[in-house]
């Protein structure tokens, strides 16, 4: 099979598309023909050497995987050859205290999902969820790492309810785009924040009630104006330290701040008194569980959420794909199609 191999960290030109053996699967594993794989921010930092956890070379990266089940190990309980599937970002042991109490995203023995930049990949069965055959592969590949994390943030961590006001940063990114749609489905008023004025109309069409274009160091006065000085009930922050001060200033009394992403390595500083005087809750959002991913798949199957796809490229264009993602050159997900084609069978 063909795969985009990394033999050492570095720029996108480090990728070498080459022939390798089709991997073998074990008793609890599944062989999947990869029909689409999103190019994620984690792919970028694994490739350039910034992210080193569980990373050894040579390596085939790619975690946003969708495809068709080819073969299953004898202990796989609920997948069969021919099923269309999509992945979450990790597999878990299913036996530790955290897994047994519904907190599999923090399993101490969890293993990252990789290998989507290839025609075939072997994954543990619990890292996969079946998807309806009518959904395009290029859309389902990002449902876990983007849609599932957004669902986790909005519904299960921040617990957004009808009538609340939600501020979403990085609203044109993969998680932010899906969080906007899910917050709207929850009955919330949604304020989307972006740095690109050309994307205002798209955010409004996706369900935002208002859009803030960030053009200075502090955008909280705009939020306060839109909320009659009260602030927002919930912040879903996919950016992190560059916007933390503005987001906290935008938070209403008893507000919840859900931290989803951190784009830079810089620290933040805040007087703890500001947290307890505001009665604020700072909430960390992790990855997506298999149950959450199944819920996102159901929402997508009913047409209630939809990822934005910028382009789908063949595996041979992996270098170009990474350059596009690093430059934020396109609005929407860049997707690789290792096995032609990425469209629905």
C-alpha positions as CSV (number, residue, x, y, z in Angstrom):
1,X,0.0,0.0,0.0
2,X,1.0,3.7,-0.4
3,X,1.7,5.8,2.7
4,X,3.0,9.3,3.4
5,X,6.0,8.4,5.6
6,X,7.9,10.7,8.0
7,X,11.4,9.5,8.9
8,X,12.2,12.6,11.0
9,X,10.5,15.8,12.1
10,X,10.7,18.9,9.9
11,X,8.9,20.9,7.3
12,X,6.2,19.5,5.0
13,X,8.8,18.4,2.6
14,X,9.8,15.7,5.0
15,X,6.9,13.5,3.8
16,X,7.8,10.7,1.5
17,X,5.0,8.9,-0.3
18,X,6.2,5.3,-0.6
19,X,5.1,1.7,-0.7
20,X,4.9,-0.1,2.6
21,X,3.3,-3.4,3.8
22,X,-0.4,-3.4,4.7
23,X,-0.4,-3.6,8.6
24,X,-1.6,-6.8,10.3
25,X,-4.5,-6.6,12.8
26,X,-4.9,-8.3,16.1
27,X,-7.9,-9.9,18.0
28,X,-9.4,-6.6,19.0
29,X,-8.4,-4.5,16.0
30,X,-9.9,-3.5,12.6
31,X,-8.3,-3.1,9.2
32,X,-9.7,0.0,7.5
33,X,-9.4,1.2,4.0
34,X,-8.8,4.9,4.5
35,X,-11.1,6.9,2.2
36,X,-10.5,10.3,3.8
37,X,-8.2,11.8,6.5
38,X,-8.4,15.4,7.7
39,X,-5.2,17.4,8.2
40,X,-5.4,18.5,11.8
41,X,-3.4,20.8,13.9
42,X,-2.1,17.8,15.8
43,X,-0.8,16.4,12.6
44,X,1.1,19.7,12.0
45,X,2.8,19.7,15.4
46,X,3.6,16.0,15.3
47,X,5.2,16.5,11.9
48,X,7.3,19.6,12.8
49,X,8.5,18.1,16.1
50,X,6.6,20.4,18.5
51,X,4.4,17.6,19.8
52,X,6.5,14.7,21.0
53,X,4.2,12.6,23.2
54,X,4.2,9.0,22.0
55,X,5.9,10.1,18.8
56,X,8.7,8.0,17.3
57,X,10.0,7.9,13.8
58,X,9.6,6.6,11.2
59,X,5.9,7.4,11.4
60,X,2.7,7.6,9.5
61,X,0.5,10.3,11.0
62,X,-3.2,11.2,10.6
63,X,-5.9,10.9,13.2
64,X,-9.1,12.2,11.5
65,X,-9.9,9.0,9.7
66,X,-12.9,7.7,7.8
67,X,-13.2,4.7,5.6
68,X,-14.5,1.2,5.1
69,X,-13.9,-1.8,7.3
70,X,-12.0,-4.5,5.4
71,X,-11.4,-7.2,8.1
72,X,-12.0,-7.5,11.9
73,X,-10.3,-9.4,14.6
74,X,-12.2,-12.1,16.4
75,X,-12.8,-10.1,19.5
76,X,-14.3,-7.0,17.7
77,X,-17.9,-6.9,19.0
78,X,-19.9,-4.5,16.8
79,X,-18.1,-3.8,13.5
80,X,-18.3,-5.9,10.3
81,X,-16.5,-5.8,6.9
82,X,-18.2,-3.2,4.7
83,X,-19.1,-0.9,7.5
84,X,-18.4,2.8,7.0
85,X,-16.5,4.1,10.1
86,X,-14.9,7.2,11.5
87,X,-12.3,7.6,14.3
88,X,-11.8,9.4,17.5
89,X,-8.4,10.6,18.5
90,X,-7.4,7.7,20.8
91,X,-8.3,4.3,22.1
92,X,-8.7,3.4,25.8
93,X,-8.3,0.3,27.9
94,X,-11.9,0.1,29.0
95,X,-10.9,-1.4,32.4
96,X,-9.3,1.3,34.5
97,X,-11.2,3.3,37.1
98,X,-11.5,6.3,34.7
99,X,-12.9,4.2,31.9
100,X,-15.4,2.4,34.2
101,X,-16.8,5.7,35.4
102,X,-17.3,7.2,31.9
103,X,-14.1,9.2,31.8
104,X,-12.3,7.2,29.0
105,X,-10.8,10.4,27.6
106,X,-8.4,10.5,30.5
107,X,-7.6,6.8,30.5
108,X,-4.1,6.3,31.8
109,X,-3.4,3.7,29.2
110,X,-5.0,5.4,26.3
111,X,-3.2,5.2,22.9
112,X,-3.3,7.9,20.2
113,X,-4.8,7.2,16.8
114,X,-2.4,7.6,13.9
115,X,-1.9,6.2,10.4
116,X,-4.5,7.9,8.3
117,X,-2.0,9.1,5.7
118,X,-2.1,5.7,4.1
119,X,-4.3,3.5,2.0
120,X,-5.0,1.2,5.0
121,X,-4.7,1.5,8.7
122,X,-5.2,-0.9,11.7
123,X,-7.0,0.6,14.7
124,X,-8.4,-0.8,18.0
125,X,-12.2,-1.3,17.5
126,X,-13.1,1.1,20.3
127,X,-11.5,4.0,18.4
128,X,-14.1,3.6,15.7
129,X,-17.8,4.3,15.3
130,X,-20.0,3.2,12.5
131,X,-21.5,5.9,10.3
132,X,-24.3,5.8,7.8
133,X,-23.2,5.0,4.3
134,X,-25.0,8.0,2.9
135,X,-22.6,10.5,4.6
136,X,-19.6,11.5,2.5
137,X,-16.2,10.3,3.8
138,X,-14.7,13.7,3.6
139,X,-17.3,15.0,6.0
140,X,-17.3,12.1,8.5
141,X,-13.5,12.0,8.9
142,X,-13.6,15.1,11.2
143,X,-16.7,14.3,13.2
144,X,-14.7,12.9,16.1
145,X,-11.7,15.3,16.7
146,X,-13.8,18.4,15.7
147,X,-17.5,17.7,16.1
148,X,-17.1,15.3,19.1
149,X,-14.9,17.7,21.0
150,X,-17.4,20.6,20.3
151,X,-20.2,18.4,21.6
152,X,-18.2,17.6,24.7
153,X,-17.4,21.3,25.3
154,X,-20.9,22.7,24.7
155,X,-23.2,20.0,26.0
156,X,-21.3,18.0,28.6
157,X,-18.7,20.3,30.1
158,X,-20.2,23.8,29.8
159,X,-23.8,22.4,29.9
160,X,-25.3,25.1,27.7
161,X,-29.0,25.5,28.1
162,X,-31.9,27.2,26.3
163,X,-31.7,31.0,26.5
164,X,-28.1,31.3,27.5
165,X,-25.6,33.4,25.5
166,X,-22.4,31.7,24.3
167,X,-19.2,33.3,23.0
168,X,-17.1,31.1,20.7
169,X,-13.6,32.0,19.8
170,X,-11.9,30.6,16.7
171,X,-15.3,30.1,15.2
172,X,-14.1,29.4,11.7
173,X,-11.8,26.6,12.9
174,X,-12.8,22.9,13.0
175,X,-14.0,22.8,16.6
176,X,-15.3,26.3,16.7
177,X,-17.4,25.8,13.5
178,X,-19.1,22.7,15.0
179,X,-19.4,24.3,18.5
180,X,-21.3,27.2,16.9
181,X,-23.9,24.8,15.3
182,X,-24.2,22.7,18.5
183,X,-24.7,25.7,20.7
184,X,-27.4,26.9,18.4
185,X,-29.1,23.5,18.5
186,X,-29.0,23.8,22.4
187,X,-31.2,26.9,22.2
188,X,-28.5,29.4,23.0
189,X,-27.8,32.8,21.5
190,X,-24.4,32.5,19.8
191,X,-21.7,35.2,19.4
192,X,-18.9,34.1,17.1
193,X,-15.5,35.7,17.2
194,X,-13.1,35.8,14.2
195,X,-10.2,37.8,12.9
196,X,-11.3,37.6,9.3
197,X,-14.1,40.1,8.3
198,X,-14.6,38.2,5.0
199,X,-16.0,35.2,7.0
200,X,-18.7,37.1,8.8
201,X,-21.5,36.2,6.4
202,X,-20.5,32.5,6.5
203,X,-20.7,32.5,10.3
204,X,-24.1,34.1,10.2
205,X,-25.3,31.5,7.7
206,X,-24.0,28.7,10.0
207,X,-26.2,29.9,12.9
208,X,-24.3,32.7,14.7
209,X,-26.6,35.4,16.0
210,X,-23.8,38.0,16.0
211,X,-20.2,38.0,14.8
212,X,-17.4,40.0,16.4
213,X,-14.4,40.8,14.2
214,X,-11.3,40.9,16.4
215,X,-9.3,44.0,15.3
216,X,-7.5,44.9,18.6
217,X,-6.1,43.6,21.9
218,X,-9.4,43.6,23.7
219,X,-12.8,42.7,22.1
220,X,-14.7,42.5,25.4
221,X,-16.3,45.9,25.0
222,X,-18.0,44.6,21.8
223,X,-19.3,41.6,23.7
224,X,-20.6,43.8,26.6
225,X,-22.4,46.1,24.1
226,X,-24.1,43.1,22.5
227,X,-25.2,41.8,25.9
228,X,-26.4,45.1,27.4
229,X,-23.4,45.1,29.7
230,X,-24.1,41.8,31.3
231,X,-21.6,39.6,29.5
232,X,-22.0,36.0,28.2
233,X,-23.1,33.0,30.2
234,X,-20.5,30.7,28.5
235,X,-17.2,31.0,26.7
236,X,-16.1,28.2,24.4
237,X,-12.5,29.1,23.8
238,X,-10.6,27.2,21.0
239,X,-7.7,29.7,20.9
240,X,-6.4,30.0,24.4
241,X,-3.9,32.5,25.8
242,X,-4.0,35.2,23.1
243,X,-7.7,35.8,23.8
244,X,-8.0,34.7,27.5
245,X,-8.1,38.2,28.9
246,X,-10.8,39.4,26.5
247,X,-12.9,36.3,27.0
248,X,-12.7,36.5,30.8
249,X,-13.7,40.2,30.7
250,X,-16.6,39.1,28.5
251,X,-17.9,36.6,31.0
252,X,-21.0,37.3,33.1
253,X,-21.3,36.7,36.8
254,X,-21.6,33.0,37.4
255,X,-20.3,32.4,33.9
256,X,-18.6,29.2,32.7
257,X,-15.3,29.3,30.7
258,X,-14.7,26.1,28.7
259,X,-11.1,25.9,27.5
260,X,-10.8,23.8,24.4
261,X,-7.6,24.8,22.7
262,X,-4.2,26.5,23.2
263,X,-2.6,27.6,20.0
264,X,0.6,29.1,21.5
265,X,3.0,28.1,24.3
266,X,2.6,31.4,26.3
267,X,1.3,31.6,29.8
268,X,-1.7,33.6,31.1
269,X,-1.9,35.8,34.3
270,X,-5.0,36.5,36.3
271,X,-5.7,37.7,39.9
272,X,-7.5,34.8,41.5
273,X,-9.8,37.3,43.2
274,X,-11.3,38.1,39.8
275,X,-12.4,34.4,39.6
276,X,-14.2,34.2,42.9
277,X,-15.7,37.7,42.8
278,X,-17.2,36.8,39.4
279,X,-18.2,33.3,40.7
280,X,-16.6,32.1,37.5
281,X,-16.0,28.4,36.6
282,X,-12.9,27.6,34.6
283,X,-13.5,24.2,32.8
284,X,-11.0,22.1,30.9
285,X,-12.4,20.2,27.9
286,X,-10.7,17.0,26.8
287,X,-11.1,14.7,23.8
288,X,-14.3,12.8,22.7
289,X,-15.6,9.6,24.0
290,X,-17.1,6.9,21.8
291,X,-20.6,7.6,23.1
292,X,-20.1,11.3,22.3
293,X,-18.9,10.5,18.8
294,X,-21.9,8.3,18.2
295,X,-24.1,11.3,19.2
296,X,-22.3,13.6,16.8
297,X,-22.7,11.0,14.0
298,X,-26.4,11.0,14.7
299,X,-26.6,14.8,14.5
300,X,-24.7,14.7,11.1
301,X,-26.9,12.0,9.8
302,X,-30.0,14.1,10.5
303,X,-28.4,17.1,8.8
304,X,-28.3,19.2,12.0
305,X,-24.6,19.8,11.9
306,X,-22.2,19.8,9.0
307,X,-18.4,20.4,8.8
308,X,-17.0,22.8,6.3
309,X,-14.6,21.2,3.8
310,X,-12.2,23.5,2.0
311,X,-10.7,20.9,-0.4
312,X,-10.0,17.2,-0.8
313,X,-6.5,16.3,-2.1
314,X,-4.9,13.0,-3.2
315,X,-2.2,11.6,-0.9
316,X,0.5,12.7,-3.3
317,X,-0.4,16.3,-2.4
318,X,0.3,15.8,1.3
319,X,3.1,18.5,1.3
320,X,0.8,21.0,-0.3
321,X,-2.0,20.1,2.2
322,X,0.3,20.8,5.2
323,X,1.4,24.2,3.7
324,X,-2.2,25.2,3.3
325,X,-3.1,24.3,6.9
326,X,0.0,26.0,8.4
327,X,-0.8,29.2,6.5
328,X,-4.5,29.0,7.3
329,X,-4.9,29.6,3.6
330,X,-8.4,28.1,3.3
331,X,-11.6,28.4,5.2
332,X,-12.6,24.8,6.2
333,X,-10.9,21.4,6.6
334,X,-8.2,20.3,4.2
335,X,-8.8,16.5,3.6
336,X,-6.5,13.9,2.1
337,X,-8.0,11.0,0.1
338,X,-5.5,8.1,0.3
339,X,-7.8,5.6,-1.4
340,X,-9.7,7.1,-4.3
341,X,-12.2,8.5,-4.1
342,X,-13.3,10.2,-0.9
343,X,-16.9,10.5,-2.0
344,X,-19.7,8.3,-0.8
345,X,-19.8,4.8,-2.3
